[in-house]
């Protein structure tokens, strides 16, 4: 028999210890299946009911079989399993771990573990199954176990049913993920040691009684299903075409049936993997020269699932794509950028030249998988500096480019606070608190500062797969960037003066969240003395450029001395204003002085030669600034003339 072969042949070894292959684990699971199911049944919480508990115990035990050869954990390889079999010790550990996970409470902002969900298989339709009833002693023991925590129940089971000494119990609990095994043992000590009852028939989920479910309710549900199925068949016959072109000899063959390139795109062995030093000599410095990183780059099954979901996601997969991003599968084998375990999930990041794809699945299963797509064509060194690896409970973790030498976190609202250094592990940052999403006043805006051989730059998470780059200065100018004023060149927003320029307007970045934004530039195009001699106000236009080219959004903002935030006075989409092709801009605002007087204030970029207002407030001025007395609620149209004679209208 297989189980006898497994018991008499030693497990293969690796430098880290014994390795248990799938055949050995299957033999151990088959031979000791009743005992393993009993362990799962006793460790599971009793609140779910005996019928659900029985099915869950069988489901967890059947899923304990590993998919590949697995190294036996060091503590288990030294402890005695059934007859000293490391295969049994490994399967028992997996049963205990998933049974403990099944008893964890569901959290609002975290994907449930597979063990916490109702079992898909096994299922018995129309019957309720539960163990044979026992005596008063067994009932009392079940009640005492029910009030213990999951780790304490597991300690009782390993002590009483498996006859393990406390040292081995402690090792099994630690390997199963219990944070404090000593506390679990201490809690188990407080329960009466009626361990001999654990072998009784009332705790045997393999010897079961069967009773029917609610027959009348089942009949009503069956009738409803039959009626719905008949209606669906009639609708299909009336609306469906005579032929859908998907037969084996039709032009539209089943997906990926005969297309060699499409089949290769689903083969993990065909994935493109780039040398870690390719970026140092390549003429292109973008995502195409990122090496494959992460601890799961050799997990063929994971990579195959990621490629298959990208090509054909089913209804259970949550798919998101930035605006203008095609959601279809890759045309050929994509490039592997990352595959690893991050924050309780397995994550794969791929690049097909046009898009970045991020596939993520829970660490303990595949239900609840997500697929995110983002367009990144035309990315340069700055645009390919980082991608979002994971978001958990408001925190963001990034994967940085191989040329990034250092990373830091800083609050864009507090330019004088400096950056907090972040340790990069194989290019991965620790969790960084993301920009505030809560409604109400915006108190902070956290950004990531990246340093490479060309200087420092800031990127911010706007709820998408690729963070947006922040720059400052006059659009269309080139250089390293200075103070971000009217004559400065566009550059990375990292200098002290540039950070002070961004500080009052950082929270306006929320207006361009989830819009496929590639970069956002802030340009302080004018300073205007206030008519009550209380200082000068700053005029800034911010322009968010997208990866798809269209949909750029421009905001004109006004900031008075001492104010915490800038006020958006005008906004427009798909206009050339404040951009590299046409940087000229003109905007106005109704402003109330401390004395209660209302004014129309208007300002244009430095190359505006004159400004005029008509409508609710009227006036003209030479130069690029206009101040006119107005009434509260007045609405005016702004017109300007550029130095070359062209006209310009107010942004709206």
Secondary structure, 3 states (H helix, E strand, C coil): CHHHHHHHCCCCEECCEEEECHHHHHHHHHHCHHHHHHHHHHHCCHHHCHHHHHHHHHHHHHCCCCCCCEECCHHHHHCCCHHHCHHHHHHHHHHHHHHHHHCCCCCCCCCCCHHHCCCCCCCCCCEEEEECCCCHHHHHHHHHHHCCCHHHHHHHHHHHCCCCCHHHHHHHHHHCCCCCHHHHHHHHHCCCCCHHHHHCHHHCCCCEEEEECCHHHHHHHHHHHHHHHHHHHHHHHHHCCCCCCCCCCCCCCCCCCCCHHHHHHCCHHHCECCCCCHHHHCCCCCHHHCCCECCCCCCHHHHHHHHHHHHCCCCCCEEEECCCCCCCCCCCCCEEEEEEEECCEEEEEEECCCEEEEEEEECCCCCCCEEEEEECCCCCCCCCCEEEEEEECCEEEEEECCCCCEEEEEECCCHHHCCEEECCECCECCCEECCCCCCCCCCCCEEEEEEECCEEEEEECCCCCCCEEEEECECCCCCCCCCCCCCCECEECCCHHHHHHHHCCHHHHHHHCCCCEEEEEEEEEEEEECCCCCCEEEEEEEEEEECCCCCCEEEEEEECCCCCCCEEEEEEECCCECCCCECCCEEEEEEECCCCCEEEEEEECCCEEEEEEEECCCEEEECCEEEEECCCCCCEEEEEEECCCCEEECCC
